[in-house]
Amino acid sequence: MEEETALVIVVDASLFAWHCVQGKGKEDEFTLGDLVEHLHVFLNALVLVRSTTKVGIVVMNERKASLLPLRSLGRRCLCVTSGGVNNKDEDEMTTRGRGKVLEDLKTKLLGLIEREYFGDGQEARGGGLEEGKGCALSSAYSKCLCLLRRHLESCEEEHGLGYGSGPGEVDLEGLERQRRTRVLFLHGSQDVASQYIQVMNASFCAQRLGTVVDTFMLGRRDSSFLQQAASITGGLYTNFFADAASKDIKKFSLSTYLIQVFLADSGTRADLQLPQGHSSASLKVTCFLTKKALDIGFVCSVCLSIFNQKLQTCAVCGTEFSDNRALKKKVLSRQG
């Protein structure tokens, strides 16, 4: 039986991100519509590698994150008639079915982006946005993990790993299934300091689920949040536009890059020579009050909140520090 994998792709559709991504001239222009076309090519390649892959898509903007639930791209999505068919007819039906599913997914993604990208802006969700330059990253990240958790629960039930399973009913080969869930961020917005706690909590949840978090930055801007997420979960963080020379950027093809770098799963990547990622982004933590990066800070021993100065009471959990041991001074920088 072919193993089933799950991938959730997060598309940043915020206005500020795409204002930074788009080139100065028409020949350098790269739009959301172009992104969808490249994603369509990438998903076709994904089906060729593993036909039972399930794909979900989350679109986020400045206000909120909306999703298209996980959907199988392989045989399970087909509606085959009960009449007998030969192998050739079945293969043709499978090919047409997958193409229909991919086209349907593409159409729904375009519709979702159109609603979110050209929304009326009346509803505010995701919290903590500064000057309209951020996006609802923490909301999108959380929705990804909810989708993948449901997928894992259904897999565990199918392989006897759910609640109430006896010792002899457990499928030991299914124990590694959790490593076959991934999140791919196509991101262009700047980090919002007030979302740091939520994003880090989501990253630790992804690590616990065994979910690999990958990131491709759409512009020259870096995201220390997603770089830390990739480091925590064993994923890849790349910023081609920041690393490459200008002459290489003109020849760049997003679909080719996604296929070459992000198509392989975590097990296969060990045998491949992949980009090491962009290292200029700071991995420093931020003060929970000032939202500024810290080299040295004070950590609450109860909730692990971090502050730039010594406090009598934790501003997050309210713990009163009766002695010097409760609020510990720590060196927080991860890189020089």
PyMOL commands that set and color helices and strands:
alter all, ss='L'
color gray80, all
select helices_A, chain A and resi 15-21+26-28+32-49+75-77+87-117+137-158+167-169+172-180+193-209+224-233+240-243+246-250+254-262+266-269
alter helices_A, ss='H'
color red, helices_A
select strands_A, chain A and resi 6-12+54-60+65-72+181-187+212-217+237-238+296-300+306-307+327-331
alter strands_A, ss='S'
color yellow, strands_A
deselect
rebuild
show_as cartoon
